Amino acid sequence: MSPDQVKQILLDTKTIAVVGISSRPNRPAHDVPKYLQEHGYRIIPVNPNGTEILGEKVYARLTAIPKEIPIDTVQIFLRSEEAPPVVEDAIKIGAKVVWMQEGVHNDAAAKRAAEAGLQVVQDRCMRAAHRFFFAEAKK
């Protein structure tokens, strides 16, 4: 994926479903979505063990998110081997992008998502990408 494509994903995305979000501050799965929320993205938490994170209702899985909430990007904070079922759910809900966070890499899941027409980012931090393209220092 080219830098321009990554930048365009960040520009086009409004709502991010964060699969594997953590309620514990100072963990990347909490701090990264918090940063994104503070920079204008709507965060929809997906975790079977929560009720509210970052002021948003938590859903047990992607397919439990109401259809009235369109999901642009599915961000994955899980072990690489757990990505395939998340990708299947991302396809089912009509997401446009699957973003596997830094350390998450699954070629089979990426191939499946791409074949279904989704854009795929693997092993890359969404916060770092956002800072790279839109850092306050670039004002």
FITOR-893801 format. One line per field, with one value per atom (N, C-alpha, C, CB): x, y, z; residue number from 1; atom name; chain; residue in one letter. Coordinates in Angstrom, 2 decimals. Glycine has a CB too. Layout:
BEGIN
c1 <- (X	...) .
c2 <- (Y	...) .
c3 <- (Z	...) .
num <- (NUM	...) .
atome <- (CA	...) .
chaine <- (A	...) .
residu <- (a	...) .
***
This chain:
BEGIN
c1 <- (0.85	0.00	0.89	-0.96	0.60	1.43	1.09	1.22	2.02	1.73	0.49	2.93	0.32	-0.86	-2.15	-0.78	-2.13	-3.33	-3.64	-3.14	-2.60	-2.80	-3.36	-1.46	-2.81	-3.30	-4.77	-2.45	-5.13	-6.51	-7.46	-6.63	-7.02	-7.84	-8.10	-7.14	-7.06	-7.22	-8.15	-5.86	-8.11	-9.00	-10.44	-8.50	-10.63	-11.98	-12.69	-11.90	-11.92	-12.50	-13.12	-11.44	-14.34	-15.02	-15.27	-16.36	-15.63	-15.99	-15.11	-17.48	-14.50	-13.59	-14.13	-12.16	-14.36	-14.69	-13.36	-15.64	-13.10	-11.82	-12.02	-11.25	-11.59	-11.74	-10.55	-11.86	-10.85	-9.79	-9.39	-8.59	-10.23	-9.95	-9.84	-11.05	-9.01	-8.81	-9.41	-7.32	-9.96	-10.46	-9.34	-11.62	-8.17	-7.06	-6.17	-6.22	-6.14	-5.25	-3.80	-5.38	-3.01	-1.58	-1.33	-0.92	-2.33	-2.15	-2.39	-3.12	-1.62	-1.82	-3.27	-0.88	-3.92	-5.30	-6.30	-5.68	-5.84	-6.67	-6.18	-6.66	-4.87	-4.30	-4.42	-2.86	-4.24	-4.34	-5.77	-3.92	-6.80	-8.16	-8.51	-9.17	-8.00	-8.25	-7.66	-7.65	-6.44	-5.81	-6.67	-4.38	-7.11	-7.91	-9.22	-8.18	-9.84	-11.08	-10.84	-11.65	-9.73	-9.39	-9.11	-8.19	-8.86	-8.58	-9.76	-7.33	-10.96	-12.16	-12.81	-11.86	-12.22	-12.83	-13.82	-11.74	-14.90	-15.81	-15.28	-17.29	-15.14	-14.64	-15.81	-13.53	-15.94	-16.94	-16.16	-17.88	-16.18	-15.42	-16.04	-15.31	-15.17	-15.61	-14.75	-15.51	-15.39	-14.71	-15.79	-13.79	-15.69	-16.75	-16.79	-16.57	-15.81	-15.73	-15.87	-14.43	-16.73	-16.87	-18.28	-15.93	-18.58	-19.89	-19.74	-20.65	-18.68	-18.43	-16.93	-19.22	-16.39	-14.98	-14.93	-14.10	-14.17	-14.02	-15.37	-13.28	-16.30	-17.61	-18.55	-17.44	-18.17	-18.99	-19.42	-18.22	-20.62	-21.11	-20.21	-22.59	-19.91	-19.07	-19.95	-18.14	-19.56	-20.26	-19.39	-20.61	-20.03	-19.30	-18.56	-20.25	-19.15	-18.50	-18.98	-18.81	-18.27	-18.61	-20.05	-17.70	-20.53	-21.89	-22.97	-22.09	-22.60	-23.57	-23.77	-23.12	-22.91	-23.04	-24.28	-21.75	-25.16	-26.37	-26.05	-27.21	-26.87	-26.67	-26.68	-27.74	-27.33	-27.39	-26.03	-28.41	-25.09	-23.75	-22.84	-23.20	-22.62	-21.77	-20.30	-21.94	-19.65	-18.25	-17.39	-18.00	-16.50	-15.58	-14.38	-15.11	-13.77	-12.54	-12.68	-11.33	-12.22	-12.14	-10.67	-12.74	-10.38	-9.02	-8.88	-8.69	-7.84	-7.68	-6.52	-7.48	-6.85	-5.86	-5.95	-6.10	-5.69	-5.72	-4.47	-7.01	-4.25	-3.15	-3.41	-2.96	-2.34	-2.43	-3.35	-1.05	-3.27	-4.08	-5.57	-3.59	-5.92	-7.33	-7.95	-7.47	-7.17	-7.67	-8.71	-6.51	-8.59	-9.54	-11.02	-9.27	-11.49	-12.93	-13.34	-13.32	-12.42	-12.72	-12.88	-11.60	-12.03	-12.14	-13.48	-10.96	-13.88	-15.19	-16.32	-15.44	-16.26	-17.29	-17.20	-17.14	-15.99	-15.81	-16.47	-14.31	-16.32	-16.96	-18.48	-16.51	-18.98	-20.44	-21.06	-20.72	-20.35	-20.94	-20.69	-20.38	-19.95	-19.76	-18.67	-21.03	-17.70	-16.58	-15.80	-15.64	-15.09	-14.31	-12.83	-14.45	-12.38	-10.96	-10.80	-10.27	-9.78	-9.33	-7.93	-9.37	-7.73	-6.43	-5.91	-6.52	-4.89	-4.27	-3.15	-3.73	-3.29	-2.34	-0.93	-2.78	0.02	1.41	1.53	2.28	2.22	2.38	1.33	2.33	0.30	-0.75	-0.57	-2.19	-0.35	-0.06	-0.62	1.49	-1.54	-2.11	-2.40	-3.41	-1.52	-1.65	-2.94	-0.47	-3.38	-4.61	-5.81	-4.82	-5.85	-6.95	-6.90	-6.89	-5.69	-5.53	-6.00	-4.06	-5.64	-6.04	-7.56	-5.39	-8.18	-9.63	-10.32	-10.07	-9.81	-10.39	-10.24	-9.72	-9.06	-8.82	-9.71	-7.35	-9.87	-10.74	-12.19	-10.67	-12.58	-13.95	-14.08	-14.36	-12.98	-13.04	-12.65	-14.39	-12.15	-11.72	-10.26	-11.92	-9.91	-8.51	-7.92	-8.32	-6.63	-6.00	-4.69	-5.75	-4.53	-3.27	-2.87	-3.39	-1.62	-1.14	0.08	-0.78	0.18	1.37	1.79	2.52	0.80	1.07	0.20	0.82	0.78	0.04	-0.75	1.00	-2.03	-2.89	-2.56	-4.38	-2.23	-1.84	-0.56	-1.65	0.42	1.70	1.48	2.71	0.63	0.33	-0.36	-0.55	-1.31	-2.02	-1.05	-3.14	-0.19	0.80	1.73	1.62	2.12	3.03	2.42	3.36	1.15	0.50	-0.09	-0.58	-0.52	-1.29	-0.75	-2.73	0.51	1.08	0.90	2.55	0.68	0.50	1.71	0.30	2.88	4.09	4.02	5.32	3.13	3.03	2.05	2.61	1.59	0.64	1.23	0.19) .
c2 <- (-1.18	0.00	1.24	0.00	2.15	3.36	4.36	4.00	5.27	6.33	7.14	7.25	7.42	8.18	7.42	8.49	6.10	5.30	5.32	3.85	5.21	5.26	6.62	4.99	7.68	9.03	9.16	10.10	8.63	8.73	7.95	8.20	6.81	6.05	6.91	4.71	7.54	8.39	9.57	8.91	10.11	11.22	10.76	11.89	9.59	9.09	8.49	8.07	7.99	7.32	8.33	6.49	8.03	8.83	7.99	9.37	6.72	5.84	4.60	5.45	4.30	3.16	2.20	3.63	0.96	-0.09	-0.68	-1.20	-0.61	-1.07	-2.41	-0.04	-3.47	-4.83	-5.15	-5.86	-5.48	-5.76	-4.54	-6.31	-3.50	-2.30	-2.66	-1.22	-1.93	-2.17	-1.02	-2.34	-1.34	-0.29	0.23	-0.83	-0.41	-0.03	1.03	-1.27	2.23	3.28	2.80	4.56	3.46	3.15	1.83	3.13	1.30	0.15	0.66	-1.06	0.21	0.69	0.51	-0.03	-0.57	-0.83	0.12	-2.28	0.98	2.04	3.41	1.97	3.60	4.91	5.28	4.94	4.31	4.61	5.04	3.39	4.25	4.71	6.05	3.65	6.27	7.54	8.70	7.53	8.53	9.55	9.81	9.11	8.75	8.90	9.61	7.53	9.25	9.91	11.41	9.25	11.73	13.14	13.91	13.22	13.18	13.82	13.70	13.23	13.53	13.64	12.38	14.45	11.22	9.97	9.48	8.89	8.86	8.20	6.79	8.19	6.43	5.11	4.26	5.21	3.07	2.10	0.92	1.63	0.79	-0.28	-1.66	0.00	-2.64	-4.01	-4.88	-4.47	-5.42	-6.26	-7.01	-5.40	-8.34	-9.08	-8.80	-10.56	-8.10	-7.90	-6.46	-8.42	-5.70	-4.30	-3.81	-3.42	-2.67	-2.05	-0.65	-1.98	0.08	1.41	1.69	2.50	2.14	2.53	3.83	1.39	4.79	6.10	6.78	5.94	6.53	7.17	6.57	8.60	5.45	4.78	3.40	4.66	3.00	1.65	0.62	1.47	-0.45	-1.52	-2.63	-2.08	-3.15	-4.26	-5.51	-3.94	-6.66	-7.92	-8.34	-9.03	-8.00	-8.33	-7.35	-9.80	-7.32	-6.37	-6.49	-6.58	-7.72	-7.92	-7.48	-9.37	-7.15	-6.66	-5.13	-7.04	-4.47	-3.01	-2.73	-2.40	-1.84	-1.54	-1.07	-0.48	-1.48	-1.13	0.38	-1.79	1.14	2.59	3.26	3.18	2.49	3.03	2.48	2.65	3.26	2.76	2.75	3.63	1.64	1.48	1.63	0.09	2.60	2.80	1.86	4.27	1.85	1.08	0.19	2.02	-1.04	-1.98	-2.06	-3.40	-1.63	-1.64	-2.86	-0.32	-3.66	-4.92	-4.85	-6.09	-5.03	-5.13	-6.52	-4.03	-7.54	-8.92	-9.63	-9.65	-10.85	-11.63	-11.91	-12.96	-12.01	-12.18	-13.34	-12.41	-14.45	-15.62	-15.41	-16.83	-14.36	-14.07	-13.14	-13.44	-12.71	-11.76	-12.34	-11.25	-13.60	-14.07	-13.94	-15.49	-14.34	-14.15	-12.68	-14.85	-11.82	-10.39	-9.86	-9.60	-10.33	-9.93	-10.39	-10.51	-11.61	-12.10	-11.19	-13.56	-10.81	-9.91	-8.52	-9.79	-8.05	-6.74	-6.76	-6.38	-7.86	-8.01	-7.98	-9.34	-8.73	-8.81	-7.45	-9.77	-6.61	-5.32	-4.22	-4.88	-4.54	-3.57	-2.55	-2.87	-2.90	-1.98	-1.79	-2.53	-0.69	-0.39	-0.74	1.08	-0.75	-0.94	-1.87	0.42	-2.74	-3.50	-3.00	-5.07	-2.54	-2.01	-2.87	-0.50	-3.67	-4.51	-3.69	-5.86	-3.47	-2.63	-3.20	-2.45	-2.40	-2.80	-4.13	-1.71	-5.08	-6.39	-7.40	-6.27	-6.94	-7.83	-7.99	-7.27	-9.23	-9.52	-10.91	-9.46	-10.96	-12.24	-12.16	-12.58	-12.78	-12.69	-13.32	-13.36	-14.42	-15.07	-14.15	-16.43	-13.53	-12.60	-11.38	-12.16	-10.88	-9.73	-10.07	-9.27	-11.24	-11.67	-11.78	-13.03	-12.36	-12.52	-11.14	-13.33	-10.22	-8.88	-8.19	-8.03	-8.28	-7.64	-8.24	-7.78	-9.57	-10.22	-9.76	-11.74	-9.38	-8.90	-7.40	-9.21	-6.76	-5.35	-4.38	-5.04	-4.87	-3.98	-3.60	-4.64	-2.40	-2.02	-2.62	-0.46	-2.95	-3.62	-2.94	-5.10	-2.67	-2.19	-3.22	-0.72	-3.67	-4.65	-4.11	-5.97	-4.52	-4.28	-2.80	-5.14	-1.93	-0.49	0.20	0.11	1.11	1.83	2.99	2.36	3.00	4.04	5.41	3.70	5.44	6.71	7.25	6.52	6.38	6.81	7.32	5.65	6.63	7.08	8.44	6.03	8.61	9.88	11.00	9.79	10.73	11.74	12.08	11.25	11.07	11.29	12.27	9.95	12.05	12.88	14.18	12.09	14.18	15.33	15.90	14.93	15.68	16.14	17.64	15.78	18.04	19.45	20.28	19.62	19.68	20.40	20.81	19.53	20.19	20.49	21.62	19.25	22.31	23.40	24.50	23.97) .
c3 <- (0.00	0.00	0.00	1.23	-0.89	-1.03	0.08	-2.42	0.37	1.35	0.97	1.48	-0.32	-0.74	-0.45	-2.24	-0.62	-0.33	1.16	-0.82	1.99	3.44	3.84	4.19	3.30	3.60	3.20	2.88	2.04	1.57	2.48	0.13	2.98	3.94	5.17	4.35	5.69	6.87	6.60	7.34	5.40	5.04	4.86	3.76	4.27	3.98	5.18	2.89	6.13	7.30	8.25	8.03	8.67	9.68	10.94	9.13	10.74	11.85	11.82	11.79	12.97	13.10	14.15	13.47	13.76	14.72	15.18	14.10	16.48	17.03	17.71	18.03	17.02	17.54	18.42	16.38	19.70	20.65	21.45	19.94	21.42	22.20	23.67	21.97	24.38	25.81	26.60	26.14	27.77	28.66	29.56	29.52	29.49	30.37	29.72	30.72	30.31	29.79	29.77	30.64	28.97	28.81	28.10	30.15	27.45	26.57	25.15	26.95	24.18	22.81	22.33	21.86	22.74	22.30	22.96	22.61	23.84	24.41	23.94	25.96	24.03	23.70	22.22	24.11	21.32	19.89	19.53	19.05	19.91	19.60	20.28	20.03	21.50	22.18	21.38	23.62	20.90	20.05	18.81	19.63	18.16	16.94	17.24	16.29	18.35	18.76	19.00	20.05	19.64	19.90	18.62	20.83	17.53	16.24	15.27	15.62	15.81	15.01	14.50	13.90	14.77	14.32	15.37	14.05	14.90	15.83	16.05	15.28	17.30	17.67	18.14	18.76	17.57	18.01	18.61	16.81	19.95	20.60	20.37	22.09	20.07	19.90	20.81	18.38	21.84	22.82	23.59	23.78	23.68	24.38	25.89	24.15	26.43	27.88	28.32	28.37	27.67	28.09	27.92	27.30	28.54	28.36	27.77	29.70	28.22	27.68	27.74	28.46	26.61	26.52	25.71	25.86	26.20	25.55	25.32	24.21	26.25	26.18	25.15	25.88	24.56	23.54	24.02	22.19	23.64	23.94	23.28	23.47	24.00	23.50	22.93	24.61	21.77	21.14	21.23	19.65	21.40	21.58	20.31	22.01	19.16	17.88	16.82	17.45	15.70	14.63	14.18	13.45	14.04	13.51	14.50	13.15	15.74	16.72	16.63	18.14	15.87	15.70	14.86	15.03	15.33	14.55	13.13	15.27	12.20	10.79	10.55	9.93	11.46	11.31	11.54	12.27	12.07	12.30	11.19	13.73	10.13	9.06	9.49	7.79	9.29	9.68	8.43	10.38	8.46	7.34	7.46	7.28	8.65	8.85	10.08	9.01	9.92	11.05	11.43	10.69	12.64	13.17	14.07	13.96	13.87	14.60	15.57	13.62	16.85	17.93	18.54	19.02	17.75	18.21	17.71	17.72	18.17	17.64	16.16	18.43	15.40	13.95	13.56	13.36	14.30	13.94	14.21	14.72	14.92	15.19	14.14	16.57	13.16	12.16	11.19	11.36	10.73	9.71	10.06	9.43	11.26	11.52	11.60	12.81	12.01	12.05	10.63	12.79	9.73	8.33	7.75	7.49	8.06	7.58	8.07	8.06	9.34	9.88	9.24	11.41	8.97	8.32	6.94	8.19	6.23	4.92	5.09	4.24	6.07	6.31	6.61	7.46	7.36	7.75	6.72	9.09	5.65	4.59	4.85	4.34	5.68	5.92	4.62	7.05	4.55	3.34	3.52	2.97	4.79	5.08	6.28	5.36	6.20	7.36	7.66	7.10	8.88	9.30	10.44	9.73	10.16	11.19	11.82	10.59	13.13	13.85	13.81	15.29	14.21	14.27	15.02	14.94	14.41	15.02	14.57	16.50	13.87	13.38	11.87	13.71	11.46	10.05	9.73	9.76	8.78	8.38	6.87	9.20	6.08	4.63	4.11	3.97	4.70	4.25	4.50	4.97	5.67	5.98	5.06	7.46	4.82	3.93	2.52	3.91	2.05	0.69	0.61	0.32	1.63	1.65	1.63	2.91	2.43	2.47	1.12	3.58	0.53	-0.77	-1.85	-1.17	-1.83	-2.81	-2.67	-2.66	-1.45	-1.20	-1.48	0.25	-1.92	-2.29	-1.20	-2.73	-0.07	1.00	0.80	2.37	1.23	1.27	2.54	1.22	2.50	3.63	3.99	3.32	5.28	5.83	6.88	6.43	6.83	7.79	8.55	7.09	9.80	10.61	10.60	10.10	10.80	10.78	11.82	9.36	12.54	13.58	12.96	14.68	13.21	12.64	13.25	12.87	14.52	15.16	14.53	16.68	14.36	13.76	12.34	13.75	11.58	10.22	10.24	9.48	11.15	11.26	11.62	12.31	12.58	12.98	11.82	14.19	11.06	9.94	8.92	9.25	8.60	7.57	8.09	6.90	9.35	9.85	11.15	10.04	11.47	12.74	12.91	12.82	14.14	14.47	13.99	16.00	13.96	13.54	12.07	13.78	11.31	9.88	9.59	9.11	10.60	10.39	9.55	11.71) .
num <- (1	1	1	1	2	2	2	2	3	3	3	3	4	4	4	4	5	5	5	5	6	6	6	6	7	7	7	7	8	8	8	8	9	9	9	9	10	10	10	10	11	11	11	11	12	12	12	12	13	13	13	13	14	14	14	14	15	15	15	15	16	16	16	16	17	17	17	17	18	18	18	18	19	19	19	19	20	20	20	20	21	21	21	21	22	22	22	22	23	23	23	23	24	24	24	24	25	25	25	25	26	26	26	26	27	27	27	27	28	28	28	28	29	29	29	29	30	30	30	30	31	31	31	31	32	32	32	32	33	33	33	33	34	34	34	34	35	35	35	35	36	36	36	36	37	37	37	37	38	38	38	38	39	39	39	39	40	40	40	40	41	41	41	41	42	42	42	42	43	43	43	43	44	44	44	44	45	45	45	45	46	46	46	46	47	47	47	47	48	48	48	48	49	49	49	49	50	50	50	50	51	51	51	51	52	52	52	52	53	53	53	53	54	54	54	54	55	55	55	55	56	56	56	56	57	57	57	57	58	58	58	58	59	59	59	59	60	60	60	60	61	61	61	61	62	62	62	62	63	63	63	63	64	64	64	64	65	65	65	65	66	66	66	66	67	67	67	67	68	68	68	68	69	69	69	69	70	70	70	70	71	71	71	71	72	72	72	72	73	73	73	73	74	74	74	74	75	75	75	75	76	76	76	76	77	77	77	77	78	78	78	78	79	79	79	79	80	80	80	80	81	81	81	81	82	82	82	82	83	83	83	83	84	84	84	84	85	85	85	85	86	86	86	86	87	87	87	87	88	88	88	88	89	89	89	89	90	90	90	90	91	91	91	91	92	92	92	92	93	93	93	93	94	94	94	94	95	95	95	95	96	96	96	96	97	97	97	97	98	98	98	98	99	99	99	99	100	100	100	100	101	101	101	101	102	102	102	102	103	103	103	103	104	104	104	104	105	105	105	105	106	106	106	106	107	107	107	107	108	108	108	108	109	109	109	109	110	110	110	110	111	111	111	111	112	112	112	112	113	113	113	113	114	114	114	114	115	115	115	115	116	116	116	116	117	117	117	117	118	118	118	118	119	119	119	119	120	120	120	120	121	121	121	121	122	122	122	122	123	123	123	123	124	124	124	124	125	125	125	125	126	126	126	126	127	127	127	127	128	128	128	128	129	129	129	129	130	130	130	130	131	131	131	131	132	132	132	132	133	133	133	133	134	134	134	134	135	135	135	135	136	136	136	136	137	137	137	137	138	138	138	138	139	139	139	139) .
atome <- (N	CA	C	CB	N	CA	C	CB	N	CA	C	CB	N	CA	C	CB	N	CA	C	CB	N	CA	C	CB	N	CA	C	CB	N	CA	C	CB	N	CA	C	CB	N	CA	C	CB	N	CA	C	CB	N	CA	C	CB	N	CA	C	CB	N	CA	C	CB	N	CA	C	CB	N	CA	C	CB	N	CA	C	CB	N	CA	C	CB	N	CA	C	CB	N	CA	C	CB	N	CA	C	CB	N	CA	C	CB	N	CA	C	CB	N	CA	C	CB	N	CA	C	CB	N	CA	C	CB	N	CA	C	CB	N	CA	C	CB	N	CA	C	CB	N	CA	C	CB	N	CA	C	CB	N	CA	C	CB	N	CA	C	CB	N	CA	C	CB	N	CA	C	CB	N	CA	C	CB	N	CA	C	CB	N	CA	C	CB	N	CA	C	CB	N	CA	C	CB	N	CA	C	CB	N	CA	C	CB	N	CA	C	CB	N	CA	C	CB	N	CA	C	CB	N	CA	C	CB	N	CA	C	CB	N	CA	C	CB	N	CA	C	CB	N	CA	C	CB	N	CA	C	CB	N	CA	C	CB	N	CA	C	CB	N	CA	C	CB	N	CA	C	CB	N	CA	C	CB	N	CA	C	CB	N	CA	C	CB	N	CA	C	CB	N	CA	C	CB	N	CA	C	CB	N	CA	C	CB	N	CA	C	CB	N	CA	C	CB	N	CA	C	CB	N	CA	C	CB	N	CA	C	CB	N	CA	C	CB	N	CA	C	CB	N	CA	C	CB	N	CA	C	CB	N	CA	C	CB	N	CA	C	CB	N	CA	C	CB	N	CA	C	CB	N	CA	C	CB	N	CA	C	CB	N	CA	C	CB	N	CA	C	CB	N	CA	C	CB	N	CA	C	CB	N	CA	C	CB	N	CA	C	CB	N	CA	C	CB	N	CA	C	CB	N	CA	C	CB	N	CA	C	CB	N	CA	C	CB	N	CA	C	CB	N	CA	C	CB	N	CA	C	CB	N	CA	C	CB	N	CA	C	CB	N	CA	C	CB	N	CA	C	CB	N	CA	C	CB	N	CA	C	CB	N	CA	C	CB	N	CA	C	CB	N	CA	C	CB	N	CA	C	CB	N	CA	C	CB	N	CA	C	CB	N	CA	C	CB	N	CA	C	CB	N	CA	C	CB	N	CA	C	CB	N	CA	C	CB	N	CA	C	CB	N	CA	C	CB	N	CA	C	CB	N	CA	C	CB	N	CA	C	CB	N	CA	C	CB	N	CA	C	CB	N	CA	C	CB	N	CA	C	CB	N	CA	C	CB	N	CA	C	CB	N	CA	C	CB	N	CA	C	CB	N	CA	C	CB	N	CA	C	CB	N	CA	C	CB	N	CA	C	CB	N	CA	C	CB	N	CA	C	CB	N	CA	C	CB	N	CA	C	CB	N	CA	C	CB	N	CA	C	CB	N	CA	C	CB	N	CA	C	CB	N	CA	C	CB	N	CA	C	CB	N	CA	C	CB	N	CA	C	CB	N	CA	C	CB	N	CA	C	CB) .
chaine <- (A	A	A	A	A	A	A	A	A	A	A	A	A	A	A	A	A	A	A	A	A	A	A	A	A	A	A	A	A	A	A	A	A	A	A	A	A	A	A	A	A	A	A	A	A	A	A	A	A	A	A	A	A	A	A	A	A	A	A	A	A	A	A	A	A	A	A	A	A	A	A	A	A	A	A	A	A	A	A	A	A	A	A	A	A	A	A	A	A	A	A	A	A	A	A	A	A	A	A	A	A	A	A	A	A	A	A	A	A	A	A	A	A	A	A	A	A	A	A	A	A	A	A	A	A	A	A	A	A	A	A	A	A	A	A	A	A	A	A	A	A	A	A	A	A	A	A	A	A	A	A	A	A	A	A	A	A	A	A	A	A	A	A	A	A	A	A	A	A	A	A	A	A	A	A	A	A	A	A	A	A	A	A	A	A	A	A	A	A	A	A	A	A	A	A	A	A	A	A	A	A	A	A	A	A	A	A	A	A	A	A	A	A	A	A	A	A	A	A	A	A	A	A	A	A	A	A	A	A	A	A	A	A	A	A	A	A	A	A	A	A	A	A	A	A	A	A	A	A	A	A	A	A	A	A	A	A	A	A	A	A	A	A	A	A	A	A	A	A	A	A	A	A	A	A	A	A	A	A	A	A	A	A	A	A	A	A	A	A	A	A	A	A	A	A	A	A	A	A	A	A	A	A	A	A	A	A	A	A	A	A	A	A	A	A	A	A	A	A	A	A	A	A	A	A	A	A	A	A	A	A	A	A	A	A	A	A	A	A	A	A	A	A	A	A	A	A	A	A	A	A	A	A	A	A	A	A	A	A	A	A	A	A	A	A	A	A	A	A	A	A	A	A	A	A	A	A	A	A	A	A	A	A	A	A	A	A	A	A	A	A	A	A	A	A	A	A	A	A	A	A	A	A	A	A	A	A	A	A	A	A	A	A	A	A	A	A	A	A	A	A	A	A	A	A	A	A	A	A	A	A	A	A	A	A	A	A	A	A	A	A	A	A	A	A	A	A	A	A	A	A	A	A	A	A	A	A	A	A	A	A	A	A	A	A	A	A	A	A	A	A	A	A	A	A	A	A	A	A	A	A	A	A	A	A	A	A	A	A	A	A	A	A	A	A	A	A	A	A	A	A	A	A	A	A	A	A	A	A	A	A	A	A	A	A	A	A	A	A	A	A	A	A	A	A	A	A	A	A	A	A	A	A	A	A	A	A	A	A	A	A	A	A	A	A	A	A	A	A	A	A	A	A	A	A	A) .
residu <- (m	m	m	m	s	s	s	s	p	p	p	p	d	d	d	d	q	q	q	q	v	v	v	v	k	k	k	k	q	q	q	q	i	i	i	i	l	l	l	l	l	l	l	l	d	d	d	d	t	t	t	t	k	k	k	k	t	t	t	t	i	i	i	i	a	a	a	a	v	v	v	v	v	v	v	v	g	g	g	g	i	i	i	i	s	s	s	s	s	s	s	s	r	r	r	r	p	p	p	p	n	n	n	n	r	r	r	r	p	p	p	p	a	a	a	a	h	h	h	h	d	d	d	d	v	v	v	v	p	p	p	p	k	k	k	k	y	y	y	y	l	l	l	l	q	q	q	q	e	e	e	e	h	h	h	h	g	g	g	g	y	y	y	y	r	r	r	r	i	i	i	i	i	i	i	i	p	p	p	p	v	v	v	v	n	n	n	n	p	p	p	p	n	n	n	n	g	g	g	g	t	t	t	t	e	e	e	e	i	i	i	i	l	l	l	l	g	g	g	g	e	e	e	e	k	k	k	k	v	v	v	v	y	y	y	y	a	a	a	a	r	r	r	r	l	l	l	l	t	t	t	t	a	a	a	a	i	i	i	i	p	p	p	p	k	k	k	k	e	e	e	e	i	i	i	i	p	p	p	p	i	i	i	i	d	d	d	d	t	t	t	t	v	v	v	v	q	q	q	q	i	i	i	i	f	f	f	f	l	l	l	l	r	r	r	r	s	s	s	s	e	e	e	e	e	e	e	e	a	a	a	a	p	p	p	p	p	p	p	p	v	v	v	v	v	v	v	v	e	e	e	e	d	d	d	d	a	a	a	a	i	i	i	i	k	k	k	k	i	i	i	i	g	g	g	g	a	a	a	a	k	k	k	k	v	v	v	v	v	v	v	v	w	w	w	w	m	m	m	m	q	q	q	q	e	e	e	e	g	g	g	g	v	v	v	v	h	h	h	h	n	n	n	n	d	d	d	d	a	a	a	a	a	a	a	a	a	a	a	a	k	k	k	k	r	r	r	r	a	a	a	a	a	a	a	a	e	e	e	e	a	a	a	a	g	g	g	g	l	l	l	l	q	q	q	q	v	v	v	v	v	v	v	v	q	q	q	q	d	d	d	d	r	r	r	r	c	c	c	c	m	m	m	m	r	r	r	r	a	a	a	a	a	a	a	a	h	h	h	h	r	r	r	r	f	f	f	f	f	f	f	f	f	f	f	f	a	a	a	a	e	e	e	e	a	a	a	a	k	k	k	k	k	k	k	k) .
***
